[in-house]
């Protein structure tokens, strides 16, 4: 692929395997240079070498643990200083089916740091440059569990944050050429499950998606300008129905006096 096809640089977190590695492959194939971020240096370099050879793109790596404050700041600085960045995919995430009463507090903190704080800080690092250049996109990988707490309130809570944060960001960039998308994966066959201490094969096979199918669908949604992409959702009108019902519920929460049921 020639340099004239270059679409800028895509920064992808959690890029050493699973969804992140598929994003890296697809975006390199579309003409992006890459900055790949992950903890596992050997696997990250393996992905980088493979893609550089296959697509002839420039591929940089940043070995970083996004639960570490210093590492997050290193990645922030690299993003903010790179004028070629046109796409940020906040894919890195930690999971775990933890009940609050018995959760390991340090593990919960790591999850919040990666899923919420790092995602927010990296978005903040990328956004001013995208707006100044009036070009590009931010993709945040959430989860369908943002709407379901059976997997544990800590993980679900972090993903609910990602959804709300991204929806608000979409409003913030309205009227510009910067696109913002939140992706809602369901069960996806990656090593995320094993790392989270769960067995994906305990789920019905008909609800398990491959990361290739998930990313391909998400990229179609991005090209369509979708603010919310749910690859498994057959009836896309349900997104508007849900968001409309939520807005109506919000509108009913305001009054100058408490509801009658709360009268003394």
KEVEXVEX-144418 format. One record per atom (N, C-alpha, C): residue in three letters; x, y, z. Coordinates in steps of 0.2 Angstrom, whole numbers, padded with zeros to 4 digits, always signed. Atoms other than C-alpha are relative to their C-alpha. Example, Ala and Ser with C-alpha at 12.3 -4.5 7.8 and 13.67 -1.06 7.14 Angstrom:
% residues 2
Ala+0004-0006+0000 Ala+0062-0022+0039 Ala+0004+0006+0000 Ser-0004-0006-0001 Ser+0068-0005+0036 Ser-0004+0005+0003 
This chain:
% residues 264
Unk+0004-0006+0000 Unk+0000+0000+0000 Unk+0004+0006+0000 Unk-0004-0006+0001 Unk+0007+0017-0005 Unk-0001+0005+0006 Unk+0001-0005-0005 Unk+0010+0031+0007 Unk-0006+0005-0001 Unk+0006-0004+0002 Unk-0004+0041-0002 Unk-0006-0003+0003 Unk+0006+0003-0003 Unk-0016+0029+0006 Unk+0000+0001+0007 Unk+0000-0001-0008 Unk-0011+0034+0024 Unk-0006+0004+0002 Unk+0006-0003-0004 Unk-0026+0038+0035 Unk+0002+0003+0006 Unk-0002-0003-0006 Unk-0015+0044+0049 Unk+0002-0006+0004 Unk-0003+0005-0005 Unk-0010+0034+0065 Unk-0006-0002+0004 Unk+0005+0003-0005 Unk-0022+0023+0075 Unk+0004-0002+0006 Unk-0003+0002-0006 Unk-0018+0021+0093 Unk-0005-0005+0003 Unk+0004+0006-0002 Unk-0025+0004+0100 Unk+0003-0002+0006 Unk-0002+0003-0006 Unk-0024-0001+0118 Unk-0002-0007+0001 Unk+0002+0007+0000 Unk-0025-0019+0123 Unk+0001-0004-0006 Unk-0001+0002+0007 Unk-0017-0023+0106 Unk+0003-0006-0001 Unk-0004+0006+0001 Unk-0008-0039+0110 Unk-0003-0006-0002 Unk+0004+0006+0001 Unk-0022-0051+0108 Unk-0007+0002-0001 Unk+0007-0001+0000 Unk-0041-0053+0105 Unk-0002+0006-0004 Unk+0003-0005+0004 Unk-0051-0038+0100 Unk+0005+0005-0002 Unk-0005-0005+0002 Unk-0037-0026+0100 Unk+0005-0002-0006 Unk-0004+0003+0005 Unk-0026-0037+0089 Unk-0004+0000-0007 Unk+0004+0000+0007 Unk-0040-0038+0076 Unk-0001+0007-0002 Unk+0000-0007+0002 Unk-0042-0019+0076 Unk+0006+0002-0003 Unk-0006-0001+0003 Unk-0024-0018+0073 Unk+0001-0002-0007 Unk+0000+0003+0007 Unk-0025-0029+0058 Unk-0004+0003-0005 Unk+0005-0003+0004 Unk-0040-0022+0051 Unk+0002+0008-0002 Unk-0002-0007+0001 Unk-0034-0004+0053 Unk+0006+0001-0004 Unk-0006+0000+0004 Unk-0017-0007+0046 Unk-0002-0002-0008 Unk+0002+0001+0006 Unk-0026-0015+0031 Unk-0004+0006-0004 Unk+0003-0006+0002 Unk-0036+0001+0029 Unk+0004+0006-0002 Unk-0004-0005+0001 Unk-0021+0011+0028 Unk+0003+0005+0005 Unk-0003-0004-0005 Unk-0017+0017+0045 Unk+0007-0002+0002 Unk-0006+0002-0004 Unk+0000+0017+0053 Unk-0003-0001+0008 Unk+0002+0003-0006 Unk-0001+0010+0071 Unk+0004+0002+0006 Unk-0004+0000-0007 Unk+0004+0014+0089 Unk-0004-0005+0004 Unk+0003+0005-0004 Unk+0000-0002+0099 Unk+0002+0000+0007 Unk-0001+0000-0008 Unk-0001-0002+0118 Unk-0002-0006+0003 Unk+0002+0006-0004 Unk-0001-0017+0129 Unk+0005-0002+0005 Unk-0005+0002-0005 Unk+0007-0025+0144 Unk+0005-0005-0002 Unk-0004+0006+0001 Unk+0014-0041+0137 Unk+0005+0002-0006 Unk-0005-0002+0005 Unk+0030-0035+0127 Unk+0001-0005-0005 Unk-0001+0005+0005 Unk+0033-0051+0118 Unk-0006-0001-0005 Unk+0005+0000+0005 Unk+0016-0053+0111 Unk-0002+0006-0004 Unk+0001-0006+0004 Unk+0014-0035+0107 Unk+0005+0001-0006 Unk-0005+0000+0005 Unk+0030-0036+0097 Unk-0001-0005-0006 Unk+0002+0005+0005 Unk+0024-0051+0088 Unk-0005+0002-0004 Unk+0006-0003+0004 Unk+0008-0043+0083 Unk+0003+0006-0005 Unk-0003-0006+0004 Unk+0018-0027+0077 Unk+0004-0002-0006 Unk-0004+0003+0005 Unk+0031-0037+0067 Unk-0004-0003-0006 Unk+0005+0003+0005 Unk+0017-0047+0058 Unk-0003+0005-0004 Unk+0004-0005+0003 Unk+0007-0031+0054 Unk+0005+0004-0005 Unk-0005-0004+0004 Unk+0022-0021+0048 Unk+0002-0004-0006 Unk-0002+0005+0006 Unk+0027-0036+0036 Unk-0006+0000-0004 Unk+0006+0001+0004 Unk+0009-0039+0030 Unk-0002+0006-0004 Unk+0003-0006+0003 Unk+0004-0021+0026 Unk+0005+0005-0001 Unk-0005-0005+0002 Unk+0020-0011+0025 Unk-0002+0007+0003 Unk+0001-0006-0004 Unk+0014+0001+0038 Unk+0005+0001+0005 Unk-0005-0001-0006 Unk+0024+0010+0052 Unk-0004-0002+0006 Unk+0003+0003-0006 Unk+0020+0001+0068 Unk+0005+0001+0006 Unk-0004-0002-0007 Unk+0026+0008+0085 Unk-0003-0004+0005 Unk+0003+0003-0006 Unk+0024-0001+0101 Unk+0001+0004+0007 Unk-0001-0003-0007 Unk+0022+0006+0119 Unk-0002-0006+0005 Unk+0001+0005-0006 Unk+0024-0007+0133 Unk-0003+0004+0006 Unk+0002-0004-0006 Unk+0013+0000+0147 Unk-0006-0004+0003 Unk+0005+0002-0004 Unk+0002-0006+0161 Unk-0005+0005+0002 Unk+0004-0006-0001 Unk-0013+0005+0161 Unk-0003+0001+0007 Unk+0002-0001-0007 Unk-0016+0002+0179 Unk+0005+0004+0004 Unk-0005-0004-0004 Unk+0000+0011+0183 Unk+0000+0007-0002 Unk+0001-0008+0001 Unk-0001+0030+0184 Unk+0006+0002-0005 Unk-0005-0003+0004 Unk+0016+0033+0177 Unk+0000-0003-0008 Unk+0001+0003+0007 Unk+0013+0021+0162 Unk-0005+0004-0004 Unk+0005-0004+0003 Unk-0003+0030+0158 Unk+0002+0007-0002 Unk-0002-0007+0002 Unk+0005+0047+0158 Unk+0005-0001-0006 Unk-0005+0001+0006 Unk+0019+0040+0146 Unk-0004-0001-0007 Unk+0004+0000+0006 Unk+0005+0035+0134 Unk-0003+0006-0002 Unk+0003-0007+0001 Unk-0004+0051+0136 Unk+0005+0005-0004 Unk-0004-0005+0003 Unk+0011+0061+0132 Unk+0002-0002-0007 Unk-0002+0002+0007 Unk+0015+0050+0116 Unk-0006+0002-0004 Unk+0006-0002+0004 Unk-0003+0053+0110 Unk+0000+0007-0001 Unk+0000-0007+0001 Unk-0003+0071+0113 Unk+0005+0003-0004 Unk-0005-0003+0004 Unk+0013+0074+0105 Unk+0000-0002-0007 Unk+0000+0003+0007 Unk+0009+0064+0089 Unk-0005+0004-0004 Unk+0004-0003+0004 Unk+0001+0075+0076 Unk-0003-0004-0005 Unk+0002+0005+0005 Unk-0002+0060+0065 Unk-0006-0004+0002 Unk+0005+0005-0003 Unk-0015+0052+0077 Unk-0007+0003-0003 Unk+0007-0001+0002 Unk-0032+0051+0069 Unk-0005-0004+0003 Unk+0005+0005-0003 Unk-0040+0037+0078 Unk+0003-0003+0007 Unk-0002+0003-0006 Unk-0039+0031+0096 Unk-0006-0005+0002 Unk+0005+0005-0002 Unk-0047+0014+0101 Unk+0002-0002+0007 Unk-0001+0002-0007 Unk-0048+0012+0119 Unk-0003-0007+0001 Unk+0003+0007+0000 Unk-0050-0007+0120 Unk+0003-0003+0006 Unk-0003+0004-0006 Unk-0039-0012+0135 Unk-0005+0000+0006 Unk+0005+0001-0005 Unk-0050-0018+0149 Unk+0002-0006+0005 Unk+0000+0006-0005 Unk-0050-0029+0165 Unk-0007-0002+0002 Unk+0006+0002-0002 Unk-0064-0040+0170 Unk+0000-0004+0006 Unk+0001+0004-0006 Unk-0070-0051+0184 Unk-0007+0000+0003 Unk+0007+0001-0002 Unk-0086-0058+0191 Unk+0001+0001+0008 Unk-0001-0001-0007 Unk-0083-0050+0208 Unk-0006+0003+0004 Unk+0005-0003-0005 Unk-0096-0047+0222 Unk+0004+0005+0005 Unk-0004-0006-0003 Unk-0091-0031+0231 Unk+0002-0002+0007 Unk-0002+0002-0007 Unk-0091-0039+0249 Unk+0006-0004+0000 Unk-0006+0005+0000 Unk-0078-0052+0244 Unk+0005+0002-0005 Unk-0005-0002+0005 Unk-0069-0043+0230 Unk+0007+0002+0003 Unk-0007-0002-0002 Unk-0050-0040+0231 Unk+0000+0007-0001 Unk+0000-0007+0001 Unk-0049-0021+0234 Unk+0005+0002-0005 Unk-0005-0002+0005 Unk-0033-0020+0224 Unk-0002-0002-0007 Unk+0002+0003+0006 Unk-0040-0030+0210 Unk-0005+0005-0003 Unk+0005-0004+0002 Unk-0055-0019+0210 Unk+0003+0007-0002 Unk-0003-0007+0001 Unk-0044-0003+0210 Unk+0003+0000-0007 Unk-0004+0001+0006 Unk-0034-0010+0195 Unk-0005+0000-0006 Unk+0005+0000+0005 Unk-0050-0013+0185 Unk-0003+0007-0001 Unk+0003-0007+0001 Unk-0057+0005+0188 Unk+0006+0004-0003 Unk-0005-0004+0003 Unk-0040+0012+0184 Unk+0001-0001-0008 Unk-0001+0001+0007 Unk-0039+0003+0167 Unk-0006+0002-0004 Unk+0006-0001+0004 Unk-0057+0003+0162 Unk-0003+0007+0000 Unk+0002-0007-0001 Unk-0061+0021+0168 Unk+0005+0005-0001 Unk-0004-0006+0000 Unk-0047+0032+0172 Unk+0005+0000-0006 Unk-0004+0000+0006 Unk-0035+0026+0158 Unk-0004+0002-0006 Unk+0004-0001+0006 Unk-0048+0027+0145 Unk-0002+0008+0000 Unk+0001-0007+0000 Unk-0053+0045+0151 Unk+0006+0004-0001 Unk-0006-0004+0001 Unk-0036+0051+0152 Unk+0003+0000-0007 Unk-0002+0001+0007 Unk-0031+0044+0135 Unk-0004+0004-0005 Unk+0005-0003+0004 Unk-0047+0051+0127 Unk+0002+0008+0001 Unk-0002-0007-0001 Unk-0042+0068+0135 Unk+0006+0002-0004 Unk-0006-0001+0003 Unk-0025+0067+0128 Unk-0001+0001-0008 Unk+0001+0000+0007 Unk-0031+0063+0110 Unk-0005+0006-0003 Unk+0005-0004+0002 Unk-0046+0074+0109 Unk+0002+0007-0003 Unk-0001-0007+0002 Unk-0039+0092+0108 Unk+0004+0000-0007 Unk-0003+0000+0007 Unk-0028+0087+0093 Unk-0004-0002-0006 Unk+0005+0001+0005 Unk-0042+0079+0084 Unk-0004+0005-0002 Unk+0005-0006+0001 Unk-0053+0094+0086 Unk+0004+0005-0004 Unk-0004-0006+0003 Unk-0038+0106+0081 Unk+0000-0002-0008 Unk-0001+0003+0007 Unk-0036+0095+0065 Unk-0007-0001-0003 Unk+0007+0001+0003 Unk-0055+0093+0063 Unk+0000-0006-0004 Unk-0001+0006+0003 Unk-0052+0075+0059 Unk+0001-0006+0005 Unk-0001+0006-0004 Unk-0053+0058+0066 Unk-0005-0003+0004 Unk+0005+0003-0003 Unk-0062+0047+0078 Unk+0003-0003+0007 Unk-0002+0003-0006 Unk-0062+0040+0096 Unk-0005-0006+0001 Unk+0004+0006-0001 Unk-0069+0022+0099 Unk+0002-0003+0006 Unk-0001+0003-0007 Unk-0072+0016+0116 Unk-0004-0007+0001 Unk+0003+0006+0000 Unk-0075-0002+0119 Unk-0003-0001+0007 Unk+0003+0001-0007 Unk-0088-0005+0133 Unk-0002-0007+0000 Unk+0002+0007+0000 Unk-0099-0020+0135 Unk-0008+0000+0001 Unk+0007+0001-0001 Unk-0117-0026+0135 Unk-0002+0000+0008 Unk+0001+0000-0007 Unk-0114-0028+0154 Unk-0001+0007+0003 Unk+0002-0006-0003 Unk-0116-0010+0156 Unk-0007+0001+0002 Unk+0007+0000-0001 Unk-0134-0013+0156 Unk-0002-0006+0004 Unk+0002+0006-0004 Unk-0134-0029+0167 Unk+0006-0001+0005 Unk-0005+0000-0006 Unk-0126-0031+0184 Unk+0001-0007+0003 Unk-0001+0006-0003 Unk-0126-0050+0186 Unk+0007-0003+0000 Unk-0007+0002+0001 Unk-0108-0051+0181 Unk+0004+0003+0006 Unk-0004-0004-0005 Unk-0103-0040+0196 Unk-0001+0007-0001 Unk+0001-0007+0001 Unk-0106-0022+0200 Unk+0006+0004-0001 Unk-0006-0004+0001 Unk-0088-0017+0199 Unk+0001+0001-0008 Unk-0001+0000+0007 Unk-0086-0022+0181 Unk-0005+0003-0004 Unk+0006-0004+0003 Unk-0103-0017+0176 Unk+0000+0007+0001 Unk+0000-0008-0001 Unk-0101+0000+0184 Unk+0005+0003-0004 Unk-0005-0003+0005 Unk-0085+0003+0174 Unk-0002+0001-0007 Unk+0002+0000+0007 Unk-0093-0001+0158 Unk-0006+0005-0001 Unk+0005-0005+0000 Unk-0108+0009+0162 Unk+0003+0007-0001 Unk-0004-0007+0001 Unk-0096+0024+0164 Unk+0002+0001-0007 Unk-0002-0001+0007 Unk-0089+0021+0147 Unk-0005+0001-0004 Unk+0006-0002+0004 Unk-0106+0021+0139 Unk-0002+0007+0001 Unk+0002-0007-0002 Unk-0111+0037+0148 Unk+0005+0005-0003 Unk-0006-0004+0002 Unk-0094+0045+0145 Unk+0000+0001-0008 Unk-0001+0000+0008 Unk-0094+0041+0126 Unk-0006+0004-0003 Unk+0006-0004+0002 Unk-0112+0047+0124 Unk+0000+0007+0001 Unk-0001-0008-0002 Unk-0108+0064+0132 Unk+0005+0002-0005 Unk-0006-0002+0005 Unk-0092+0065+0121 Unk-0003+0001-0007 Unk+0003-0001+0007 Unk-0102+0062+0105 Unk-0004+0006+0000 Unk+0003-0007+0000 Unk-0113+0077+0110 Unk+0005+0006+0000 Unk-0005-0005-0001 Unk-0098+0087+0114 Unk+0004+0002-0007 Unk-0004-0001+0007 Unk-0090+0085+0096 Unk-0005+0001-0005 Unk+0005-0001+0005 Unk-0106+0087+0087 Unk+0001+0007-0004 Unk-0002-0006+0004 Unk-0104+0099+0072 Unk+0007+0000-0002 Unk-0007+0000+0002 Unk-0086+0094+0070 Unk+0001-0006-0005 Unk-0001+0006+0004 Unk-0078+0081+0059 Unk+0003-0006+0004 Unk-0002+0005-0005 Unk-0073+0071+0074 Unk-0005-0005+0002 Unk+0006+0005-0001 Unk-0083+0055+0076 Unk+0002-0004+0007 Unk+0000+0004-0006 Unk-0086+0046+0093 Unk-0004-0006+0000 Unk+0004+0006+0000 Unk-0092+0028+0095 Unk+0001-0004+0006 Unk-0001+0005-0005 Unk-0095+0016+0109 Unk-0003-0006-0003 Unk+0001+0007+0002 Unk-0095-0002+0105 Unk-0002-0005+0006 Unk+0002+0005-0005 Unk-0105-0015+0115 Unk+0000-0007-0002 Unk-0001+0007+0001 Unk-0098-0032+0114 Unk-0004-0004+0005 Unk+0002+0005-0005 Unk-0107-0047+0121 Unk+0005-0005+0001 Unk-0006+0005-0001 Unk-0098-0063+0124 Unk+0004-0001-0006 Unk-0005+0000+0006 Unk-0083-0063+0113 Unk+0006-0005+0002 Unk-0005+0005-0002 Unk-0071-0077+0112 Unk+0007+0002+0000 Unk-0007-0002-0001 Unk-0054-0070+0118 Unk+0002-0002+0007 Unk-0003+0002-0006 Unk-0042-0073+0132 Unk-0003+0004+0006 Unk+0002-0005-0005 Unk-0051-0059+0142 Unk-0004-0005+0005 Unk+0004+0004-0005 Unk-0062-0073+0150 Unk+0004-0004+0005 Unk-0005+0003-0004 Unk-0048-0083+0156 Unk+0004+0004+0005 Unk-0003-0005-0004 Unk-0039-0068+0163 Unk-0005+0002+0006 Unk+0005-0003-0005 Unk-0055-0063+0172 Unk-0002-0006+0005 Unk+0001+0006-0005 Unk-0056-0081+0180 Unk-0007-0003-0002 Unk+0007+0003+0002 Unk-0072-0086+0170 Unk+0002-0005-0006 Unk+0000+0005+0005 Unk-0075-0100+0157 Unk-0005+0002-0005 Unk+0004-0002+0005 Unk-0083-0094+0141 Unk-0004-0006-0003 Unk+0004+0005+0003 Unk-0088-0111+0136 Unk-0006-0003+0005 Unk+0006+0002-0004 Unk-0101-0112+0150 Unk-0006+0004-0003 Unk+0005-0004+0004 Unk-0111-0100+0139 Unk-0003-0004-0006 Unk+0002+0003+0006 Unk-0122-0106+0125 Unk+0004+0003-0006 Unk-0004-0002+0006 Unk-0112-0106+0109 Unk-0003+0004-0005 Unk+0003-0004+0004 Unk-0125-0097+0100 Unk+0000+0007+0002 Unk+0000-0007-0002 Unk-0122-0081+0109 Unk+0008+0002+0000 Unk-0007-0002-0001 Unk-0103-0081+0108 Unk+0003+0002-0007 Unk-0003-0003+0006 Unk-0095-0070+0094 Unk+0007-0001+0000 Unk-0007+0000+0001 Unk-0078-0071+0087 Unk+0002+0007+0000 Unk-0002-0007+0000 Unk-0067-0055+0089 Unk+0000+0002-0007 Unk-0001-0002+0007 Unk-0065-0055+0070 Unk-0007+0003-0002 Unk+0007-0003+0002 Unk-0084-0053+0067 Unk-0002+0006+0004 Unk+0002-0006-0005 Unk-0086-0041+0082 Unk+0004+0006-0003 Unk-0004-0006+0002 Unk-0072-0029+0075 Unk-0003+0002-0007 Unk+0002-0002+0007 Unk-0078-0030+0057 Unk-0007+0003+0000 Unk+0007-0004-0001 Unk-0096-0025+0063 Unk+0001+0006+0002 Unk-0002-0007-0004 Unk-0089-0011+0074 Unk+0002+0005-0005 Unk-0003-0005+0005 Unk-0079-0004+0059 Unk-0006+0002-0005 Unk+0006-0002+0004 Unk-0095-0004+0048 Unk-0004+0005+0004 Unk+0004-0005-0004 Unk-0104+0005+0062 Unk+0003+0006+0001 Unk-0004-0007+0000 Unk-0090+0018+0063 Unk-0001+0003-0006 Unk+0001-0003+0006 Unk-0091+0021+0045 Unk-0007+0002-0002 Unk+0007-0003+0001 Unk-0110+0023+0046 Unk-0001+0006+0005 Unk+0001-0005-0004 Unk-0107+0036+0059 Unk-0004-0001+0007 Unk+0004+0002-0006 Unk-0116+0026+0073 Unk+0004+0003+0007 Unk-0002-0001-0007 Unk-0114+0033+0091 Unk+0001-0006+0004 Unk+0000+0006-0004 Unk-0118+0017+0098 Unk-0001-0006-0005 Unk+0000+0006+0004 Unk-0114+0000+0090 Unk+0000-0006+0004 Unk+0001+0006-0003 Unk-0121-0016+0096 Unk+0000-0006-0005 Unk-0001+0004+0006 Unk-0114-0029+0084 Unk-0006-0006+0000 Unk+0004+0006+0000 Unk-0126-0043+0090 Unk-0008+0002+0000 Unk+0007-0002+0000 Unk-0142-0032+0090 Unk-0003+0000-0007 Unk+0003+0001+0007 Unk-0153-0038+0075 Unk-0005+0006-0001 Unk+0005-0005+0001 Unk-0166-0024+0077 Unk+0003+0007+0002 Unk-0003-0006-0002 Unk-0157-0007+0077 Unk-0004+0005+0002 Unk+0004-0005-0003 Unk-0172+0003+0081 Unk-0001-0001+0007 Unk+0000+0001-0008 Unk-0171-0004+0099 Unk+0005+0005+0003 Unk-0005-0005-0003 Unk-0156+0008+0101 Unk-0004+0006+0001 Unk+0004-0006-0001 Unk-0167+0023+0098 Unk-0006+0000+0005 Unk+0005+0001-0005 Unk-0181+0016+0108 Unk+0002+0000+0007 Unk-0003+0000-0007 Unk-0170+0013+0123 Unk+0002+0007+0002 Unk-0003-0007-0001 Unk-0162+0030+0122 Unk-0006+0005+0001 Unk+0006-0004-0001 Unk-0179+0038+0120 Unk-0004-0001+0007 Unk+0003+0002-0006 Unk-0186+0029+0135 Unk+0004+0003+0006 Unk-0005-0003-0006 Unk-0171+0034+0146 Unk-0001+0007+0000 Unk+0001-0007+0000 Unk-0173+0052+0141 Unk-0007+0002+0003 Unk+0006-0002-0003 Unk-0191+0052+0145 Unk+0000-0002+0008 Unk-0001+0001-0007 Unk-0187+0044+0162 Unk+0003+0005+0003 Unk-0004-0005-0003 Unk-0174+0057+0165 Unk-0005+0006+0001 Unk+0004-0005+0000 Unk-0187+0070+0161 Unk-0005+0000+0006 Unk+0005+0001-0005 Unk-0199+0063+0174 Unk+0003+0001+0007 Unk-0004+0000-0006 Unk-0186+0065+0188 Unk+0000+0007+0003 Unk-0001-0007-0003 Unk-0188+0084+0191 Unk-0007+0002+0002 Unk+0006-0003-0002 Unk-0202+0092+0201 Unk+0002+0005+0006 Unk-0001-0004-0005 Unk-0203+0106+0214 Unk-0001-0003+0007 Unk+0002+0004-0006 Unk-0210+0094+0227 Unk+0001-0007+0000 Unk-0001+0007+0000 Unk-0207+0076+0232 Unk-0007-0003-0002 Unk+0006+0004+0002 Unk-0220+0063+0224 Unk-0004-0001+0006 Unk+0005+0001-0005 Unk-0235+0060+0234 Unk+0001-0006+0005 Unk-0002+0006-0004 Unk-0229+0043+0240 Unk+0005+0001+0006 Unk-0005-0002-0005 Unk-0216+0052+0250 Unk-0002+0004+0006 Unk+0003-0004-0005 Unk-0228+0062+0260 Unk+0000-0003+0007 Unk+0000+0003-0007 Unk-0226+0060+0279 Unk-0007-0002+0002 
